[in-house]
């Protein structure tokens, strides 16, 4: 998917997240030149036409929401059976990761985050949109601390389709409300319950209910009372705890009536941490009664008079019976309480951390205690199948039959090693970071085929299972290795032989100067710019001086006895090769001589040579052995 362009507009850059319904990518909108987040639905949801219809409808409704605490939806589209939503790109992290990094948050931080979520929900509920999947994973925190709620609309589409058609309950089981667990009617108060669970986790670092299976967790939402968060984190204020517990009431009528009411209580909790929120537990003082029709009143009076004597006897017997039952009931309660407090054995909780779950289970059963595997989680420090934490802690005193809740290690989380071979080093680093891996060592190696900076090999190999967070080694190309050469002695060689020797050894003769020499034969190398025997890298550039033989002095005609005139000869370097030899032959008074020879690169574009002469002088320019053009100049 990386590199793909959806609808010729959204270029997928990198994967930044994913869940049960969709994968999330960072992308760039080519039309508006801005970064966006693109959520692409998983294939299993795209085959249901009813779901797709509801998904499009709900996404468009959610796109109408505009609030600073809600992630904006920009676009909804389809590209070759790829269904996607384009959203605001939020630079930051989700609340789940934030809690995982920091642990239980302070009262003030929990309240400030929850207030912003409540404002987002209040805006959505005012527009008749229910989120249905409020959880820390869907709460984003920007780098400047602003809270943004995401995934409005998609949860409703999924719930409507799957619950109606199959009876399955869709959502995050640890966070959804009792009515969602039953597959019942969901409204604004369902979002408030899920926000309560989210607040509970932010304040304690733990979810209120956990179990071996989603069904067991759902049943706990329906039946079990939540452990007060202050028993897990003693620093939680009374006001915050009472707000959380009110949000998490199993009966909807006992929760907050609206997200705005919740927001107002959170504001009060900031100023008065000891304030306790009132719970709506009162009984109805005026229960509904069924009144008889007016025409039947006289008939009822006669019936009541006839039965009055009989009722007196029944009343007397009823009072006696009730008194006997009450005495028996109170006696039973007193006996059970007395038995529990004075005859139930008290036990000290043993230390179960770093102990095998099976061994701990047998030990607790032998002691007369029970064990509940509350959850399993990945751990690098604790071996798989061994206990990470326990509640109550070691040393606490409990009654016989008490249940000890434990968290068991799943061992280190394993991920698949991605394929980095033939990737650029910077791209390889991004891929590793996206897979929670890092580089331990970069080994540089020469390679004749791959350019500098490309990955040649990796350790471990691609598709190998390794621990999340592991460090890996990668081997990166340094390009082709440069060979070193011993500089040959070109002095005394014919100029053509010198050129051949340089070419064979991958040396470049950049410039050839010609000068008269009475002692050295014509076209023989007199000197070279680099000392023979020196160690130099291949493609080293040098220059040589070549003899023109002895200078022949001729008596010039009278008209040429004047001093020579200087001019600049400009030669365009428009040859086809990247590097070419340029030679200039001057013909003056019928005498031809090479006045310049040198190697030049095409990128130099032009070559300027100072030439001298008197009268009419011809210049022949060669690129290699090919005559390019001839030019006559008049020197006067």
Secondary structure, DSSP 8 states (H G I E B T S, - for coil): -TT-EETTTEEEEEEEEE-SSEEEEEEEETTTTEEEEEEEE-HHHHT-HHHHHHHHHHHHHHTT---TTB--EEEEEEETTEEEEEEE---EEEHHHHHHHH-S--HHHHHHHHHHHHHHHHHHHHTT---S--SGGGEEEETTS-EEE--TTHHHHHHHHHHHHH----S-TTT--HHHHHT----HHHHHHHHHHHHHHHHHSS-S---SSHHHHHHHHHH-----GGGT-TT--HHHHHHHHHHT-SSGGGS-S-HHHHHHHHHHHHH-TT----------SS-------GGGHHHHHHHHHHHHHHHHHHHHHHHHHHHHHHHHHHHHHHHHHHHHHHTS-EEE----TTSBHHHHHHHHHHHT-EEEEEEEE--SSS-TTBEEEEES-TT-EEETT-EEEEEEE--S-EEE----TT-BHHHHHHHHHHTT-EEEEEEEE--SSS-TTBEEEEES-TT-EEETT-EEEEEEE--S---EEE----TTSBHHHHHHHHHHTT-EEEEEEEE--SSS-TTBEEEESS-TT-EEETT-EEEEEEE--S-------GGG-S--EEEEEEEE---SSSEEEEEEEEEETTEEEEEEEEEEEGGG-EEEEEEEESEEEEEEEEETTEEEEEEEEEE-
